[in-house]
Amino acid sequence: LLLMLIGGRIVPSFTRNWLTKRGVKTGLPTQPDRFDVIVLASAAAGLLAWSIVPSWSAGALLLFVASALHLIRLLRWRGYRTM
């Protein structure tokens, strides 16, 4: 969870700085907001469920939802624009 939290602050910041130095004004990474809190909470819930009852299928569903939300979060960082 700590890596998710720090990564969500550092990666978009570095991407934004790099794009700004190159003169890009549009399509910058989003700043952390409520969506990031929801993503981290879903990951925490999934990890907690998995650690308590590893064979529980609802825990697997929580982790799947968390991974889908993390994919959306990653796309919002716009790292592909640095290529």
Summary of the structure (lengths in Angstrom):
residues: 83
radius of gyration: 15.1
end to end distance: 27.7
largest distance: 50.5
contacts: 216
relative contact order: 0.19
helix: 76%
strand: 0%
